[in-house]
Amino acid sequence: MRALLADRSAPAGLRIGDAPDPVPTPQEALVEVKAISFNYGDVSHVRDLPDGAVSGWDAAGVVVAAAADGSGPPVGTRVVTFGPGPAWATRRAVPTGELAELPEEVDFGAAAALPVAGITALSALRRLGPLLDRRVVVTGAAGGVGRFAVQLGALAGAHVIAVAGRPERTKGLRELGAAEVVGSLAEITEPVHGALDNVGGPDLAALWELLAVDGAVISIGAASGEPTVFPAYSTIGRRRRLESFIGSVAGGNGPDLAYLVGLIAAGRLDPQIGWRGGWDRAAEAAEALLARRVNGKAILDVT
């Protein structure tokens, strides 16, 4: 099969080449991939992979071989898939618990935007508990996870405060449901019930100080690359919590993928595709994502 291969000598560390075809287990369906998406974490670590490795988590396509154990959809079904098994290739073997069927009205590219970013935003928001009329901060709101979190938080009834560091990165955040859009946490002067932090560093310590009693910060990422330093005694006092977050494929994300697909089909969730092109432009997409020039998701059509 053809695949995006790690290659330290290539632009952005990626090139199209040949890779062995996947061999599905009895619990896996074989999918012909039509679209993939890049996540910041994927492309920022691609040069750490050995040459020839295939990476990626997010892909959408068509089932070409159903799972041998009888689980999952039949051949010909349009699906979105999730998981650590290589996604950046023309074919992918995926556990049937990590896929969801796509209605005809949902484009492959829109579906490919969902797995990592959409599932992360949905799962992290759930850790905050009921959100109706609650003040919730989303840092790194201009990125893929951030834009899904803004929308899903607003759908849950939260007063979402979106934080994006550069003015050009704030485009569309109010239309997605943000009640407030700010350039820094210093602009937030009232306590908040919860926060989803994609930035880390000093922002994480600042969010801790903003929490109301029983509030929580869910630490999703550390895009700043800076350490977080909590001032002495700042962790003493009102009851609050800081919770680490990591996604999982152990329990099966198919139902959550299906929920997100349903929101897109109903016009209630926008995949926020900020860059789209053929996978022959993978280096261009990766460089734009790493330079923070993509508002939302980077989607590559597989041909």
C-alpha positions as CSV (number, residue, x, y, z in Angstrom):
1,M,0.0,0.0,0.0
2,R,1.0,3.6,-0.3
3,A,1.6,5.6,2.9
4,L,3.1,8.7,4.5
5,L,6.4,7.5,5.7
6,A,8.6,9.1,8.3
7,D,11.8,10.2,6.7
8,R,14.2,12.6,8.5
9,S,15.7,13.8,5.2
10,A,12.3,14.8,3.7
11,P,10.5,18.1,4.2
12,A,8.7,18.1,7.5
13,G,10.0,14.5,8.0
14,L,7.4,12.9,5.7
15,R,7.2,11.4,2.2
16,I,4.8,9.2,0.3
17,G,6.2,5.7,-0.3
18,D,5.3,2.0,-0.1
19,A,4.6,0.1,3.2
20,P,3.4,-3.4,4.0
21,D,-0.4,-3.9,3.8
22,P,-2.0,-4.2,7.2
23,V,-3.2,-7.7,8.3
24,P,-6.4,-7.3,10.4
25,T,-7.0,-9.4,13.5
26,P,-10.4,-11.1,13.7
27,Q,-11.7,-8.1,15.7
28,E,-10.6,-5.6,13.1
29,A,-12.1,-4.2,9.9
30,L,-9.9,-3.3,6.9
31,V,-10.7,0.2,5.6
32,E,-9.7,1.9,2.4
33,V,-8.7,5.4,3.6
34,K,-10.1,8.4,1.8
35,A,-9.1,11.2,4.2
36,I,-6.8,11.7,7.2
37,S,-6.1,14.5,9.6
38,F,-2.9,15.8,11.2
39,N,-2.8,16.7,14.9
40,Y,-0.1,18.9,16.4
41,G,1.2,16.0,18.5
42,D,1.5,13.7,15.5
43,V,3.5,16.0,13.3
44,S,5.7,17.5,16.1
45,H,7.1,14.1,16.9
46,V,7.3,12.6,13.5
47,R,11.1,13.1,13.3
48,D,11.4,11.0,16.4
49,L,10.2,8.0,14.5
50,P,12.5,5.6,12.6
51,D,12.6,6.1,8.9
52,G,9.9,4.2,7.1
53,A,7.5,4.2,10.1
54,V,3.8,5.0,9.5
55,S,2.0,7.1,12.0
56,G,-1.4,8.8,12.6
57,W,-4.6,8.3,14.5
58,D,-7.4,9.8,12.4
59,A,-8.8,8.4,9.2
60,A,-12.1,8.0,7.4
61,G,-12.9,5.7,4.5
62,V,-14.8,2.7,3.3
63,V,-14.8,-0.9,4.7
64,V,-13.2,-3.3,2.2
65,A,-13.1,-6.3,4.5
66,A,-15.4,-6.8,7.4
67,A,-14.1,-8.1,10.8
68,A,-13.8,-11.9,10.8
69,D,-15.6,-12.2,14.1
70,G,-18.8,-10.7,12.7
71,S,-18.5,-7.5,14.7
72,G,-18.7,-4.1,13.0
73,P,-20.1,-2.9,9.7
74,P,-20.2,-4.8,6.3
75,V,-18.1,-4.2,3.2
76,G,-19.0,-0.9,1.5
77,T,-19.8,1.0,4.7
78,R,-18.5,4.5,5.0
79,V,-16.7,4.9,8.4
80,V,-14.6,7.2,10.5
81,T,-11.8,5.4,12.5
82,F,-9.7,6.1,15.6
83,G,-6.6,4.5,17.2
84,P,-2.9,4.2,17.3
85,G,-2.7,1.8,14.4
86,P,-1.2,3.6,11.5
87,A,-3.8,5.9,9.8
88,W,-1.7,7.7,7.2
89,A,-1.9,5.1,4.5
90,T,-4.3,3.9,1.8
91,R,-5.5,1.1,4.0
92,R,-6.0,0.7,7.7
93,A,-6.9,-2.1,10.0
94,V,-9.0,-0.9,12.9
95,P,-10.8,-2.5,15.9
96,T,-14.5,-2.4,15.3
97,G,-15.0,-0.7,18.6
98,E,-13.0,2.3,17.3
99,L,-15.1,3.2,14.3
100,A,-18.5,4.7,13.5
101,E,-20.6,4.7,10.4
102,L,-20.9,7.8,8.3
103,P,-24.2,9.0,6.7
104,E,-23.8,10.1,3.1
105,E,-24.1,13.8,4.0
106,V,-21.0,13.7,6.1
107,D,-17.9,14.2,4.0
108,F,-14.8,12.0,4.6
109,G,-12.7,15.0,5.4
110,A,-15.1,16.4,8.0
111,A,-15.2,13.0,9.6
112,A,-11.5,12.6,9.7
113,A,-11.3,15.8,11.8
114,L,-13.1,14.2,14.6
115,P,-11.2,11.3,16.3
116,V,-8.4,12.8,18.4
117,A,-9.6,16.4,18.7
118,G,-13.3,15.7,19.0
119,I,-13.0,12.8,21.4
120,T,-10.5,14.7,23.5
121,A,-12.7,17.8,23.8
122,L,-15.8,15.7,24.6
123,S,-14.1,13.5,27.2
124,A,-12.3,16.4,28.9
125,L,-15.5,18.4,29.2
126,R,-17.3,15.5,30.7
127,R,-14.7,15.5,33.5
128,L,-16.0,18.9,34.5
129,G,-19.5,17.6,35.3
130,P,-22.7,19.4,34.5
131,L,-22.0,22.6,32.6
132,L,-25.4,24.4,32.4
133,D,-24.7,28.1,33.2
134,R,-21.2,27.3,34.3
135,R,-18.2,29.5,33.4
136,V,-15.7,27.4,31.5
137,V,-12.3,28.5,30.1
138,V,-10.7,26.9,27.0
139,T,-7.1,27.8,26.4
140,G,-5.6,27.2,23.0
141,A,-9.1,27.7,21.7
142,A,-8.0,28.3,18.1
143,G,-6.7,24.8,17.6
144,G,-8.5,21.6,16.7
145,V,-9.3,20.4,20.3
146,G,-10.0,24.0,21.3
147,R,-12.6,24.7,18.6
148,F,-14.4,21.4,19.3
149,A,-14.3,22.2,23.1
150,V,-15.9,25.7,22.5
151,Q,-18.7,24.2,20.5
152,L,-19.4,21.2,22.7
153,G,-19.2,23.4,25.9
154,A,-21.7,25.8,24.4
155,L,-24.0,23.0,23.4
156,A,-23.9,21.8,27.0
157,G,-25.0,25.2,28.2
158,A,-21.7,26.5,29.5
159,H,-20.6,30.2,29.4
160,V,-17.5,29.4,27.4
161,I,-14.5,31.8,27.6
162,A,-12.2,31.1,24.6
163,V,-8.5,32.1,25.0
164,A,-6.4,32.6,21.8
165,G,-3.1,34.4,21.9
166,R,-3.1,36.1,18.5
167,P,-6.0,38.2,17.1
168,E,-5.9,36.3,13.7
169,R,-6.4,33.0,15.6
170,T,-9.7,34.2,17.2
171,K,-11.6,34.2,13.9
172,G,-15.0,32.4,14.2
173,L,-14.8,31.6,17.9
174,R,-17.8,33.7,18.8
175,E,-19.8,32.1,16.0
176,L,-18.9,28.7,17.4
177,G,-20.6,29.6,20.7
178,A,-17.9,31.4,22.8
179,A,-19.6,33.9,25.1
180,E,-16.3,35.7,25.5
181,V,-13.1,35.7,23.5
182,V,-9.9,37.0,25.1
183,G,-6.3,37.2,24.3
184,S,-4.9,36.3,27.7
185,L,-6.1,34.9,31.0
186,A,-5.3,38.3,32.6
187,E,-8.5,39.6,31.0
188,I,-10.6,37.1,33.0
189,T,-11.5,38.7,36.4
190,E,-14.3,36.5,37.8
191,P,-13.9,32.9,39.1
192,V,-14.7,30.0,36.7
193,H,-16.1,26.5,37.3
194,G,-13.7,24.8,35.1
195,A,-11.0,25.0,32.4
196,L,-9.6,22.9,29.6
197,D,-5.9,23.8,29.3
198,N,-4.1,23.0,26.0
199,V,-1.2,25.4,26.7
200,G,0.4,24.6,30.1
201,G,3.3,26.6,31.5
202,P,2.3,29.8,33.3
203,D,-1.3,29.5,32.0
204,L,-1.9,26.4,34.0
205,A,-0.9,28.2,37.2
206,A,-3.1,31.2,36.3
207,L,-6.1,28.9,35.6
208,W,-5.6,27.3,39.1
209,E,-6.0,30.8,40.7
210,L,-9.2,31.5,38.7
211,L,-11.0,28.4,39.9
212,A,-14.0,28.7,42.1
213,V,-14.7,26.3,45.0
214,D,-14.9,22.8,43.7
215,G,-13.7,23.9,40.3
216,A,-11.3,21.9,38.1
217,V,-8.6,22.3,35.5
218,I,-8.3,19.5,33.0
219,S,-4.7,19.5,31.7
220,I,-4.9,18.3,28.0
221,G,-1.7,19.6,26.5
222,A,1.4,21.8,27.0
223,A,1.8,23.6,23.7
224,S,3.8,26.4,25.4
225,G,6.6,24.0,26.2
226,E,7.2,25.9,29.4
227,P,7.2,24.6,33.0
228,T,4.4,25.4,35.4
229,V,5.4,26.9,38.7
230,F,2.8,27.2,41.5
231,P,3.6,30.0,44.0
232,A,4.1,28.9,47.6
233,Y,0.8,28.1,49.4
234,S,-1.3,28.5,46.2
235,T,-2.4,24.9,46.5
236,I,-3.7,25.5,50.0
237,G,-7.1,27.0,50.6
238,R,-10.4,26.6,48.8
239,R,-11.2,23.1,47.4
240,R,-10.1,22.7,43.8
241,R,-8.6,20.1,41.6
242,L,-6.0,19.7,38.8
243,E,-6.6,16.6,36.7
244,S,-4.3,15.2,34.1
245,F,-5.9,13.9,30.9
246,I,-5.0,11.2,28.4
247,G,-7.2,9.7,25.7
248,S,-7.8,6.0,25.6
249,V,-8.8,3.4,23.1
250,A,-9.1,0.6,25.7
251,G,-12.9,1.0,26.1
252,G,-13.9,1.7,22.6
253,N,-14.6,5.2,21.3
254,G,-17.1,4.1,18.6
255,P,-20.2,5.4,20.5
256,D,-18.6,8.8,21.1
257,L,-17.5,9.0,17.4
258,A,-21.1,8.2,16.4
259,Y,-22.4,11.0,18.6
260,L,-20.0,13.5,17.1
261,V,-20.8,12.3,13.6
262,G,-24.5,12.8,14.4
263,L,-23.9,16.4,15.5
264,I,-22.1,17.1,12.2
265,A,-24.9,15.5,10.2
266,A,-27.5,17.6,12.1
267,G,-25.5,20.8,11.5
268,R,-24.8,21.3,15.2
269,L,-21.1,20.8,15.1
270,D,-18.6,22.3,12.6
271,P,-15.4,20.4,12.0
272,Q,-13.5,23.6,11.5
273,I,-11.3,22.6,8.7
274,G,-8.6,25.3,8.5
275,W,-6.4,23.6,5.9
276,R,-7.2,21.0,3.3
277,G,-5.3,19.5,0.4
278,G,-4.0,16.3,-1.2
279,W,-1.7,14.2,0.9
280,D,1.1,15.0,-1.6
281,R,1.1,18.3,0.2
282,A,1.7,16.7,3.6
283,A,4.9,18.8,4.3
284,E,3.0,22.0,3.6
285,A,0.2,21.0,6.0
286,A,2.6,19.9,8.7
287,E,4.6,23.1,8.5
288,A,1.5,25.3,8.7
289,L,0.2,23.3,11.7
290,L,3.5,23.6,13.6
291,A,3.7,27.3,12.8
292,R,0.2,27.8,14.3
293,R,-1.2,29.0,11.0
294,V,-4.1,26.6,10.9
295,N,-7.3,27.6,12.7
296,G,-8.8,24.3,13.5
297,K,-8.0,21.0,11.7
298,A,-5.6,20.1,8.9
299,I,-7.2,17.5,6.5
300,L,-5.5,15.6,3.7
301,D,-7.3,13.8,1.0
302,V,-5.8,10.4,0.2
303,T,-5.5,9.6,-3.5
